[in-house]
Amino acid sequence: MKRTIKNILALAAICLMWSCEKAEVPVYNSPTAINFLAPDGNGGFKDDYLNLSVEINLYEQYLKTMDVNESELQIGFQIEGLIPETDMRVRFSTEAVEDYEQAQVELPTDTVIRAGQYKQTATIKCLKPAEMEKEYATYITFDYANSDVVAGTKERQKFKVTVKDKTDWDGMYVTGEDEWNEYYSDVLGKYGPMKVRFVLYALGQQGLSYSSIGYKYYYTPYYPSYGLSPYLDYLKETLDIYNASHGKPLTEPDGTPVSFN
């Protein structure tokens, strides 16, 4: 009986060894896939396919310079699946957005996700729109033909960028041009899109923040000494200096020279 039991156990062991030798562990060898990430509102990124978009308004840049030409944008993306063991090259392309004239952007040649990493960012340059007060848009997409990755989840393959150089009426506590003229034209003269941008620039040179300039607008019709009235001579002088340094007057889009009352 003991010998029989030993023989059975030996046979079972042989069968087990044979089955282990024959078994094959499946290997995950699918191509590396890629997805866009959404801005999280704090300078980072999150996986949120419903918010793969951003709006760029160059208006606030006039606080620092009148020579506004572009704005830089960081976009985020990440690997879908296993973390790559080798560097992965990613290239971008653009695609038109329905009902918009296409925004002009400059894309990096290549961005690399390093081995052992699964997230990366890239810098996109959004060029100044050809026309003020108008929105332009484009989709940033992955150029799979020139990348080491393939498409991941379908709804995470496009990132919409809207670019504009649009007057911030809310920042001046009015709803539009008519209300601006009603409240501020007695001090600054008739509204002009380049005029309000020059006001930003000139007062920015005085160290005023964007929000502080907004408050100056707000106080102008109610408490003139706290508003823009004390800056009128300074605005005129700064405009004269600007015009002289550029060899021609600063003009509105229709060619009318910018001026202050």
Order of alpha helices (4+ residues) and beta strands (2+ residues): alpha-beta-beta-beta-beta-beta-beta-beta-beta-beta-beta-beta-beta-beta-alpha-alpha-alpha-alpha
